[in-house]
């Protein structure tokens, strides 16, 4: 039975979604819409996708019982270790799937946008693997604060193009990627990194990331004798790691879904990326969703210490989960995320990405019941954020 949380034939989740695109992009988007499900459901795709996830990415990623973290918060807390994937985050699940789709469509040139750099690295990785040209657009500010990932992309053979307009972050990198796609639509595939953009991207990316929740169900059954947790917590910028962690639980109303946004310096500070609190309905990067905008409909520049959450909107699936109250949206400030990252490092020996640290930060804001089973999706590792962490440690 089709889930009420799947996109309909026009790419809508409730009132959110669709494809609001320039006429020049219509042939490319239509080509993808007409073919993505047929490709993904084909035997050849499934075989290659599954094989690469296992032998190249290293899946299944472990579901780790965090004993000391659990003792501190009075719940049974499990960490889904997406940080242990090849390239260091959940992003590789999506790029493996999309590069196979691009090859089926005969595309020779791949473009992508990136904020924290993890999607850029994952895209550059699969392009190297498949011998395809790779161009990654990245905000000028993000290039500076995510220097290790920029070096990795270049080492992998990608061309990194700085976005120098606006806030010089993820939103602007996306704008530049879309402009490039308009100018090179014939041979170019736009490999979007999150559950954002015009239909069919939000649905396609969610399906590719659904391997996360598929594994959680099997692994929880082994750990606890039950396939469903009581609560799943994941950070949300655009929202691909959360979509993947939530996917197979969307229709199980007994499973609480918690999405954590970046509050930056505080929701009311003017320096925030808490879209569900500050946003209104509008169109961003090709889909109708919730975004931060002024009275004239102009995008308000977001802010977060985390480059991957520094985005002025959320994907249309998450907009619908928020509106329908299926997911509970919370937020964490820069300082709360830093504190949570340092805490996990000290008591579990795991350095998380700043994005993932936002999900960890809400543990102290929740009153857990005894023996409550909680899964936190640890979407990435903290290597890329060491410069920021060093500043924090040095006061």
C-alpha positions, 0 to 999 in steps of 0.5 A: 500500500502506498504511504501517505508520505510518498510523493504523488505523481506530480511530486507533491507531499500534501501542498509541498513539492512539485517542479518549479523550473525554467523552461530550458530545464524541462527536458532534463527534469522530464527525462529523469522523472520518466525514467528514475523509477524504472531504472531504480526498479531494474534488476541491473541497477539493484544488483550494482547498487547493492554490490557497491554499497556493500563492497565499496561503501562498507554497508551495513553501517553499524548500529552501536549501543552507546552505553555511557551516553545511555547511562547519562540520559536514562535511555537506551541510545543507539548510534547509526554509524553513517560516519563510518561509510566510505567518504565519512557520511551518509552522502555516499548512499545517494551519490552511488545511486544517482551516478548509476542513474546518470550512466543509464541516461547516458550523461557524461558530465556531473555537476553538484552543489555542496555546503559542508563538502561531504556531498562534494567529496562523495560526488567526486568519489563516484565520478572518479570511480565511473570516469566522469567529469565532475564540477562541484559548486561551493560557497566561498565561505564554505571553501574556507571553513571546509578546506580539507574536503576541498582538497579531497575533491581536487585530489579526486579530480573534481573542479571546485567552483566558488560561489561568490554571491549572496551569503557565499554558502550552500544556497548560493552554490545551489544557485550556481549549479542550476545556472550551469545546468541551464547552460549545459543541459544536454550532456550534464546531470545535476547530482543534487545532494539532499531531498530538495529541488524539483521533483523527482529529486526529493523522492529519488534521494529519499529512496536512495537514503532509505537504506539507513532505516532499512538497516536500522529495522534489521539491526534493532531486531538483532539488538532488542528483539523489536524492529522499531525504536521508540524515537529516531533523532536526525539533524535537518538542513535540506534533510537527506539523512533524516529522510533516510533514517525516517523512511521505513518508519513514516507510517508507524505512528508509534515511532516518534520522529525528531528533526533537529535544525540549526538555531545558530546564535539563537532562533530570534538572533537574526543569525539562524537556520531554524526554518520550521520556526522562521519560515513560510511557504514559498518556492526555493530551488525548484520546489514549493516548501518552507523557507526563510524569506522576507515580506517581499519573498526574498530569501533571508540568509541563514546562519549556522556554525555547521556548513551542512545545515546553513540552508534557508529551507527544508525539503518538501517531505520535511515541510509536510512532516512538520505541517502534519505533525508527523515529525517533531521539529526541534533546534540546537544552537551553535554552542549546544552543538559544540557541547554535544560534540565534545561530550560524545567525544569524551564519553564514547570516543567518537568525534561527530560532524557538527551537523550530527552534533545538532541531533545529539544536542537535543538529548538533554532537552528530552525527558526519556522514559526508562528503557526507551529505545532511541536511535540517533543518526550519526550522519557524518564524522568530525574530521572536516570540522577539526579546525572549528573544534580546535578553536572551541577547545582553545576557548 
